[in-house]
Amino acid sequence: MKKNHALLAVFAALVFGFATGFSATKFQQKQFAEGDANGDKSLNKEEYVAVKLASGKKSAQKNNREFNEEKVAARQAKAFGRHDTDENGKLSEEEFYASFPARKN
């Protein structure tokens, strides 16, 4: 049942994305490319957490906020499982881009 919900969510996101002309932002594309350390065109959990940590640290410094690396790493590791909708242990570009909140037009 859980897998069906995940597949439905991915399908809906893809259909909605195509219907609205969704494309990844340059920021998202850059994050994916920089995070793909082994060059396999996907992000494993370690790569995903690393790219999210780097982004979070940069944002915290820019906005003069505290950054708890341990908490963020744990939260992002857990989030990885939600975003890995096909449960293959890695995020495709589409799964990675879908992990971002919807953009406002």
N, CA, C and O atoms as a GROMACS GRO file, in nm:
protein
  420
    1MET      N    1   0.083  -0.119   0.000
    1MET     CA    2   0.000   0.000   0.000
    1MET      C    3   0.088   0.126   0.000
    1MET      O    4   0.064   0.219  -0.076
    2LYS      N    5   0.191   0.127   0.087
    2LYS     CA    6   0.279   0.243   0.097
    2LYS      C    7   0.350   0.267  -0.037
    2LYS      O    8   0.365   0.381  -0.081
    3LYS      N    9   0.393   0.158  -0.100
    3LYS     CA   10   0.462   0.170  -0.227
    3LYS      C   11   0.369   0.226  -0.334
    3LYS      O   12   0.411   0.306  -0.417
    4ASN      N   13   0.241   0.184  -0.331
    4ASN     CA   14   0.144   0.236  -0.427
    4ASN      C   15   0.125   0.386  -0.410
    4ASN      O   16   0.113   0.459  -0.508
    5HIS      N   17   0.122   0.431  -0.285
    5HIS     CA   18   0.107   0.574  -0.259
    5HIS      C   19   0.228   0.650  -0.311
    5HIS      O   20   0.214   0.758  -0.369
    6ALA      N   21   0.346   0.594  -0.290
    6ALA     CA   22   0.468   0.659  -0.337
    6ALA      C   23   0.468   0.667  -0.489
    6ALA      O   24   0.503   0.771  -0.546
    7LEU      N   25   0.432   0.559  -0.555
    7LEU     CA   26   0.427   0.559  -0.701
    7LEU      C   27   0.324   0.658  -0.753
    7LEU      O   28   0.348   0.728  -0.852
    8LEU      N   29   0.211   0.664  -0.688
    8LEU     CA   30   0.107   0.759  -0.727
    8LEU      C   31   0.158   0.902  -0.711
    8LEU      O   32   0.132   0.987  -0.796
    9ALA      N   33   0.229   0.928  -0.603
    9ALA     CA   34   0.283   1.063  -0.579
    9ALA      C   35   0.384   1.101  -0.686
    9ALA      O   36   0.382   1.214  -0.735
   10VAL      N   37   0.471   1.008  -0.722
   10VAL     CA   38   0.569   1.036  -0.827
   10VAL      C   39   0.499   1.060  -0.960
   10VAL      O   40   0.533   1.153  -1.033
   11PHE      N   41   0.402   0.975  -0.990
   11PHE     CA   42   0.328   0.990  -1.115
   11PHE      C   43   0.260   1.126  -1.120
   11PHE      O   44   0.266   1.196  -1.221
   12ALA      N   45   0.194   1.163  -1.012
   12ALA     CA   46   0.125   1.293  -1.006
   12ALA      C   47   0.223   1.408  -1.022
   12ALA      O   48   0.196   1.505  -1.092
   13ALA      N   49   0.338   1.395  -0.957
   13ALA     CA   50   0.440   1.501  -0.967
   13ALA      C   51   0.490   1.514  -1.111
   13ALA      O   52   0.508   1.624  -1.162
   14LEU      N   53   0.512   1.400  -1.175
   14LEU     CA   54   0.558   1.404  -1.313
   14LEU      C   55   0.453   1.462  -1.406
   14LEU      O   56   0.484   1.546  -1.490
   15VAL      N   57   0.330   1.417  -1.392
   15VAL     CA   58   0.221   1.469  -1.476
   15VAL      C   59   0.204   1.618  -1.452
   15VAL      O   60   0.194   1.695  -1.547
   16PHE      N   61   0.201   1.658  -1.326
   16PHE     CA   62   0.187   1.799  -1.294
   16PHE      C   63   0.304   1.878  -1.350
   16PHE      O   64   0.287   1.987  -1.405
   17GLY      N   65   0.422   1.822  -1.336
   17GLY     CA   66   0.542   1.889  -1.388
   17GLY      C   67   0.536   1.909  -1.538
   17GLY      O   68   0.566   2.018  -1.587
   18PHE      N   69   0.497   1.806  -1.610
   18PHE     CA   70   0.487   1.818  -1.755
   18PHE      C   71   0.376   1.915  -1.793
   18PHE      O   72   0.390   1.993  -1.888
   19ALA      N   73   0.266   1.909  -1.722
   19ALA     CA   74   0.151   1.995  -1.754
   19ALA      C   75   0.182   2.141  -1.729
   19ALA      O   76   0.128   2.228  -1.797
   20THR      N   77   0.268   2.170  -1.632
   20THR     CA   78   0.300   2.309  -1.600
   20THR      C   79   0.433   2.352  -1.658
   20THR      O   80   0.478   2.464  -1.633
   21GLY      N   81   0.497   2.265  -1.736
   21GLY     CA   82   0.625   2.301  -1.794
   21GLY      C   83   0.736   2.303  -1.691
   21GLY      O   84   0.832   2.380  -1.705
   22PHE      N   85   0.726   2.220  -1.588
   22PHE     CA   86   0.827   2.219  -1.484
   22PHE      C   87   0.961   2.179  -1.540
   22PHE      O   88   0.972   2.086  -1.621
   23SER      N   89   1.063   2.249  -1.498
   23SER     CA   90   1.200   2.207  -1.526
   23SER      C   91   1.282   2.241  -1.403
   23SER      O   92   1.249   2.333  -1.327
   24ALA      N   93   1.387   2.168  -1.384
   24ALA     CA   94   1.473   2.191  -1.269
   24ALA      C   95   1.540   2.327  -1.282
   24ALA      O   96   1.574   2.371  -1.392
   25THR      N   97   1.559   2.391  -1.169
   25THR     CA   98   1.630   2.518  -1.170
   25THR      C   99   1.779   2.492  -1.190
   25THR      O  100   1.826   2.380  -1.171
   26LYS      N  101   1.851   2.593  -1.228
   26LYS     CA  102   1.997   2.580  -1.243
   26LYS      C  103   2.060   2.542  -1.109
   26LYS      O  104   2.156   2.466  -1.105
   27PHE      N  105   2.006   2.595  -1.001
   27PHE     CA  106   2.055   2.561  -0.867
   27PHE      C  107   2.039   2.411  -0.841
   27PHE      O  108   2.132   2.346  -0.793
   28GLN      N  109   1.922   2.356  -0.873
   28GLN     CA  110   1.897   2.214  -0.852
   28GLN      C  111   1.989   2.130  -0.940
   28GLN      O  112   2.045   2.029  -0.896
   29GLN      N  113   2.005   2.171  -1.065
   29GLN     CA  114   2.092   2.098  -1.157
   29GLN      C  115   2.237   2.100  -1.107
   29GLN      O  116   2.307   1.999  -1.113
   30LYS      N  117   2.280   2.216  -1.058
   30LYS     CA  118   2.417   2.229  -1.006
   30LYS      C  119   2.435   2.142  -0.883
   30LYS      O  120   2.537   2.073  -0.870
   31GLN      N  121   2.338   2.144  -0.792
   31GLN     CA  122   2.347   2.060  -0.672
   31GLN      C  123   2.356   1.913  -0.710
   31GLN      O  124   2.437   1.840  -0.653
   32PHE      N  125   2.275   1.870  -0.804
   32PHE     CA  126   2.277   1.730  -0.845
   32PHE      C  127   2.413   1.694  -0.903
   32PHE      O  128   2.472   1.593  -0.866
   33ALA      N  129   2.463   1.776  -0.994
   33ALA     CA  130   2.592   1.749  -1.059
   33ALA      C  131   2.706   1.745  -0.957
   33ALA      O  132   2.792   1.657  -0.963
   34GLU      N  133   2.706   1.841  -0.864
   34GLU     CA  134   2.811   1.844  -0.762
   34GLU      C  135   2.798   1.729  -0.664
   34GLU      O  136   2.898   1.680  -0.612
   35GLY      N  137   2.677   1.686  -0.638
   35GLY     CA  138   2.655   1.578  -0.543
   35GLY      C  139   2.688   1.441  -0.598
   35GLY      O  140   2.718   1.349  -0.521
   36ASP      N  141   2.683   1.426  -0.729
   36ASP     CA  142   2.706   1.296  -0.793
   36ASP      C  143   2.856   1.267  -0.797
   36ASP      O  144   2.919   1.274  -0.903
   37ALA      N  145   2.913   1.236  -0.683
   37ALA     CA  146   3.058   1.218  -0.668
   37ALA      C  147   3.112   1.104  -0.754
   37ALA      O  148   3.225   1.113  -0.803
   38ASN      N  149   3.036   0.999  -0.772
   38ASN     CA  150   3.086   0.883  -0.847
   38ASN      C  151   3.045   0.885  -0.994
   38ASN      O  152   3.080   0.794  -1.069
   39GLY      N  153   2.973   0.988  -1.037
   39GLY     CA  154   2.939   1.006  -1.177
   39GLY      C  155   2.840   0.908  -1.236
   39GLY      O  156   2.838   0.888  -1.357
   40ASP      N  157   2.758   0.845  -1.152
   40ASP     CA  158   2.663   0.745  -1.203
   40ASP      C  159   2.525   0.803  -1.237
   40ASP      O  160   2.430   0.728  -1.260
   41LYS      N  161   2.515   0.934  -1.241
   41LYS     CA  162   2.389   1.004  -1.276
   41LYS      C  163   2.278   0.977  -1.176
   41LYS      O  164   2.160   0.981  -1.210
   42SER      N  165   2.315   0.950  -1.052
   42SER     CA  166   2.219   0.934  -0.943
   42SER      C  167   2.290   0.971  -0.813
   42SER      O  168   2.413   0.981  -0.810
   43LEU      N  169   2.213   0.991  -0.707
   43LEU     CA  170   2.271   1.022  -0.577
   43LEU      C  171   2.238   0.910  -0.480
   43LEU      O  172   2.121   0.878  -0.459
   44ASN      N  173   2.342   0.849  -0.421
   44ASN     CA  174   2.315   0.754  -0.314
   44ASN      C  175   2.292   0.833  -0.186
   44ASN      O  176   2.302   0.956  -0.186
   45LYS      N  177   2.261   0.765  -0.078
   45LYS     CA  178   2.227   0.835   0.046
   45LYS      C  179   2.341   0.926   0.093
   45LYS      O  180   2.317   1.039   0.134
   46GLU      N  181   2.463   0.876   0.088
   46GLU     CA  182   2.577   0.956   0.134
   46GLU      C  183   2.595   1.082   0.049
   46GLU      O  184   2.621   1.190   0.102
   47GLU      N  185   2.581   1.068  -0.083
   47GLU     CA  186   2.594   1.184  -0.172
   47GLU      C  187   2.481   1.284  -0.146
   47GLU      O  188   2.505   1.405  -0.143
   48TYR      N  189   2.361   1.233  -0.128
   48TYR     CA  190   2.245   1.320  -0.102
   48TYR      C  191   2.264   1.399   0.027
   48TYR      O  192   2.244   1.520   0.031
   49VAL      N  193   2.302   1.328   0.133
   49VAL     CA  194   2.322   1.395   0.262
   49VAL      C  195   2.434   1.498   0.250
   49VAL      O  196   2.421   1.608   0.304
   50ALA      N  197   2.542   1.464   0.182
   50ALA     CA  198   2.655   1.557   0.168
   50ALA      C  199   2.614   1.685   0.095
   50ALA      O  200   2.652   1.794   0.136
   51VAL      N  201   2.536   1.672  -0.013
   51VAL     CA  202   2.496   1.790  -0.089
   51VAL      C  203   2.399   1.875  -0.007
   51VAL      O  204   2.404   1.998  -0.014
   52LYS      N  205   2.311   1.812   0.068
   52LYS     CA  206   2.217   1.887   0.152
   52LYS      C  207   2.290   1.956   0.268
   52LYS      O  208   2.255   2.068   0.305
   53LEU      N  209   2.390   1.889   0.325
   53LEU     CA  210   2.468   1.951   0.433
   53LEU      C  211   2.544   2.073   0.381
   53LEU      O  212   2.544   2.178   0.445
   54ALA      N  213   2.607   2.059   0.266
   54ALA     CA  214   2.683   2.171   0.209
   54ALA      C  215   2.592   2.290   0.183
   54ALA      O  216   2.627   2.404   0.213
   55SER      N  217   2.474   2.263   0.128
   55SER     CA  218   2.379   2.370   0.100
   55SER      C  219   2.328   2.434   0.228
   55SER      O  220   2.316   2.556   0.237
   56GLY      N  221   2.299   2.351   0.328
   56GLY     CA  222   2.251   2.401   0.456
   56GLY      C  223   2.354   2.487   0.528
   56GLY      O  224   2.320   2.591   0.585
   57LYS      N  225   2.479   2.443   0.524
   57LYS     CA  226   2.587   2.520   0.588
   57LYS      C  227   2.601   2.657   0.522
   57LYS      O  228   2.612   2.759   0.588
   58LYS      N  229   2.600   2.655   0.389
   58LYS     CA  230   2.615   2.780   0.314
   58LYS      C  231   2.500   2.876   0.346
   58LYS      O  232   2.522   2.995   0.368
   59SER      N  233   2.379   2.823   0.349
   59SER     CA  234   2.262   2.905   0.380
   59SER      C  235   2.268   2.959   0.523
   59SER      O  236   2.235   3.075   0.546
   60ALA      N  237   2.310   2.875   0.616
   60ALA     CA  238   2.319   2.919   0.757
   60ALA      C  239   2.421   3.030   0.772
   60ALA      O  240   2.397   3.128   0.843
   61GLN      N  241   2.535   3.016   0.706
   61GLN     CA  242   2.638   3.120   0.714
   61GLN      C  243   2.588   3.250   0.652
   61GLN      O  244   2.607   3.358   0.708
   62LYS      N  245   2.525   3.239   0.538
   62LYS     CA  246   2.474   3.357   0.467
   62LYS      C  247   2.370   3.431   0.551
   62LYS      O  248   2.366   3.554   0.550
   63ASN      N  249   2.288   3.356   0.623
   63ASN     CA  250   2.180   3.416   0.703
   63ASN      C  251   2.215   3.429   0.851
   63ASN      O  252   2.129   3.458   0.934
   64ASN      N  253   2.343   3.406   0.883
   64ASN     CA  254   2.393   3.421   1.020
   64ASN      C  255   2.310   3.340   1.120
   64ASN      O  256   2.266   3.391   1.223
   65ARG      N  257   2.288   3.212   1.086
   65ARG     CA  258   2.213   3.122   1.173
   65ARG      C  259   2.301   3.007   1.218
   65ARG      O  260   2.401   2.974   1.154
   66GLU      N  261   2.262   2.946   1.329
   66GLU     CA  262   2.333   2.828   1.376
   66GLU      C  263   2.303   2.711   1.282
   66GLU      O  264   2.199   2.706   1.218
   67PHE      N  265   2.398   2.617   1.277
   67PHE     CA  266   2.381   2.500   1.192
   67PHE      C  267   2.426   2.378   1.270
   67PHE      O  268   2.543   2.366   1.307
   68ASN      N  269   2.333   2.286   1.295
   68ASN     CA  270   2.364   2.164   1.368
   68ASN      C  271   2.379   2.052   1.265
   68ASN      O  272   2.281   1.992   1.220
   69GLU      N  273   2.504   2.025   1.228
   69GLU     CA  274   2.532   1.928   1.122
   69GLU      C  275   2.477   1.789   1.154
   69GLU      O  276   2.424   1.722   1.066
   70GLU      N  277   2.488   1.748   1.278
   70GLU     CA  278   2.442   1.615   1.317
   70GLU      C  279   2.290   1.600   1.298
   70GLU      O  280   2.243   1.501   1.244
   71LYS      N  281   2.216   1.700   1.344
   71LYS     CA  282   2.070   1.696   1.330
   71LYS      C  283   2.027   1.701   1.184
   71LYS      O  284   1.938   1.628   1.141
   72VAL      N  285   2.092   1.789   1.109
   72VAL     CA  286   2.057   1.803   0.968
   72VAL      C  287   2.089   1.674   0.892
   72VAL      O  288   2.011   1.630   0.809
   73ALA      N  289   2.204   1.614   0.921
   73ALA     CA  290   2.243   1.490   0.854
   73ALA      C  291   2.142   1.379   0.884
   73ALA      O  292   2.103   1.304   0.794
   74ALA      N  293   2.099   1.369   1.008
   74ALA     CA  294   2.001   1.266   1.046
   74ALA      C  295   1.868   1.291   0.976
   74ALA      O  296   1.804   1.198   0.926
   75ARG      N  297   1.825   1.417   0.972
   75ARG     CA  298   1.698   1.452   0.907
   75ARG      C  299   1.704   1.423   0.756
   75ARG      O  300   1.609   1.371   0.699
   76GLN      N  301   1.816   1.458   0.694
   76GLN     CA  302   1.828   1.436   0.549
   76GLN      C  303   1.842   1.288   0.515
   76GLN      O  304   1.792   1.244   0.411
   77ALA      N  305   1.907   1.211   0.601
   77ALA     CA  306   1.917   1.066   0.578
   77ALA      C  307   1.778   1.003   0.582
   77ALA      O  308   1.747   0.914   0.503
   78LYS      N  309   1.696   1.050   0.674
   78LYS     CA  310   1.558   1.000   0.683
   78LYS      C  311   1.477   1.045   0.560
   78LYS      O  312   1.398   0.968   0.506
   79ALA      N  313   1.498   1.169   0.519
   79ALA     CA  314   1.426   1.222   0.403
   79ALA      C  315   1.461   1.146   0.276
   79ALA      O  316   1.378   1.129   0.187
   80PHE      N  317   1.585   1.099   0.268
   80PHE     CA  318   1.629   1.024   0.150
   80PHE      C  319   1.534   0.908   0.122
   80PHE      O  320   1.497   0.885   0.007
   81GLY      N  321   1.495   0.836   0.225
   81GLY     CA  322   1.405   0.722   0.209
   81GLY      C  323   1.270   0.762   0.152
   81GLY      O  324   1.210   0.686   0.076
   82ARG      N  325   1.220   0.879   0.189
   82ARG     CA  326   1.092   0.927   0.136
   82ARG      C  327   1.104   0.965  -0.012
   82ARG      O  328   1.011   0.945  -0.090
   83HIS      N  329   1.220   1.019  -0.048
   83HIS     CA  330   1.239   1.066  -0.186
   83HIS      C  331   1.277   0.953  -0.282
   83HIS      O  332   1.258   0.965  -0.402
   84ASP      N  333   1.331   0.844  -0.228
   84ASP     CA  334   1.369   0.728  -0.311
   84ASP      C  335   1.243   0.646  -0.340
   84ASP      O  336   1.224   0.538  -0.284
   85THR      N  337   1.160   0.698  -0.426
   85THR     CA  338   1.028   0.640  -0.447
   85THR      C  339   1.030   0.503  -0.512
   85THR      O  340   0.938   0.424  -0.492
   86ASP      N  341   1.134   0.472  -0.589
   86ASP     CA  342   1.141   0.339  -0.649
   86ASP      C  343   1.221   0.242  -0.561
   86ASP      O  344   1.241   0.126  -0.598
   87GLU      N  345   1.265   0.290  -0.447
   87GLU     CA  346   1.333   0.210  -0.344
   87GLU      C  347   1.453   0.132  -0.398
   87GLU      O  348   1.473   0.015  -0.364
   88ASN      N  349   1.533   0.198  -0.485
   88ASN     CA  350   1.651   0.132  -0.538
   88ASN      C  351   1.780   0.176  -0.469
   88ASN      O  352   1.890   0.137  -0.510
   89GLY      N  353   1.767   0.257  -0.364
   89GLY     CA  354   1.884   0.300  -0.287
   89GLY      C  355   1.957   0.420  -0.344
   89GLY      O  356   2.065   0.455  -0.296
   90LYS      N  357   1.899   0.483  -0.445
   90LYS     CA  358   1.959   0.603  -0.501
   90LYS      C  359   1.850   0.691  -0.560
   90LYS      O  360   1.741   0.645  -0.593
   91LEU      N  361   1.882   0.819  -0.573
   91LEU     CA  362   1.786   0.914  -0.629
   91LEU      C  363   1.824   0.946  -0.773
   91LEU      O  364   1.938   0.984  -0.801
   92SER      N  365   1.729   0.930  -0.862
   92SER     CA  366   1.747   0.976  -0.999
   92SER      C  367   1.738   1.128  -0.997
   92SER      O  368   1.704   1.188  -0.895
   93GLU      N  369   1.770   1.190  -1.110
   93GLU     CA  370   1.755   1.336  -1.117
   93GLU      C  371   1.611   1.376  -1.086
   93GLU      O  372   1.588   1.472  -1.012
   94GLU      N  373   1.516   1.303  -1.141
   94GLU     CA  374   1.375   1.336  -1.120
   94GLU      C  375   1.336   1.325  -0.973
   94GLU      O  376   1.266   1.412  -0.920
   95GLU      N  377   1.382   1.220  -0.907
   95GLU     CA  378   1.352   1.204  -0.764
   95GLU      C  379   1.416   1.317  -0.684
   95GLU      O  380   1.356   1.370  -0.590
   96PHE      N  381   1.539   1.353  -0.720
   96PHE     CA  382   1.608   1.461  -0.650
   96PHE      C  383   1.534   1.593  -0.669
   96PHE      O  384   1.510   1.665  -0.572
   97TYR      N  385   1.498   1.625  -0.792
   97TYR     CA  386   1.429   1.751  -0.818
   97TYR      C  387   1.293   1.755  -0.748
   97TYR      O  388   1.249   1.860  -0.702
   98ALA      N  389   1.227   1.640  -0.742
   98ALA     CA  390   1.097   1.633  -0.674
   98ALA      C  391   1.110   1.651  -0.523
   98ALA      O  392   1.010   1.677  -0.455
   99SER      N  393   1.231   1.638  -0.470
   99SER     CA  394   1.251   1.654  -0.325
   99SER      C  395   1.245   1.800  -0.281
   99SER      O  396   1.238   1.829  -0.162
  100PHE      N  397   1.247   1.891  -0.377
  100PHE     CA  398   1.241   2.033  -0.344
  100PHE      C  399   1.095   2.077  -0.335
  100PHE      O  400   1.009   2.024  -0.405
  101PRO      N  401   1.068   2.174  -0.248
  101PRO     CA  402   0.930   2.227  -0.242
  101PRO      C  403   0.891   2.288  -0.376
  101PRO      O  404   0.976   2.336  -0.451
  102ALA      N  405   0.764   2.285  -0.406
  102ALA     CA  406   0.715   2.343  -0.531
  102ALA      C  407   0.746   2.491  -0.536
  102ALA      O  408   0.738   2.562  -0.435
  103ARG      N  409   0.783   2.536  -0.654
  103ARG     CA  410   0.813   2.678  -0.672
  103ARG      C  411   0.685   2.756  -0.695
  103ARG      O  412   0.590   2.707  -0.756
  104LYS      N  413   0.685   2.879  -0.647
  104LYS     CA  414   0.572   2.968  -0.672
  104LYS      C  415   0.601   3.046  -0.799
  104LYS      O  416   0.713   3.091  -0.821
  105ASN      N  417   0.499   3.061  -0.881
  105ASN     CA  418   0.518   3.138  -1.006
  105ASN      C  419   0.493   3.283  -0.984
  105ASN      O  420   0.504   3.363  -1.077
   0.00000   0.00000   0.00000
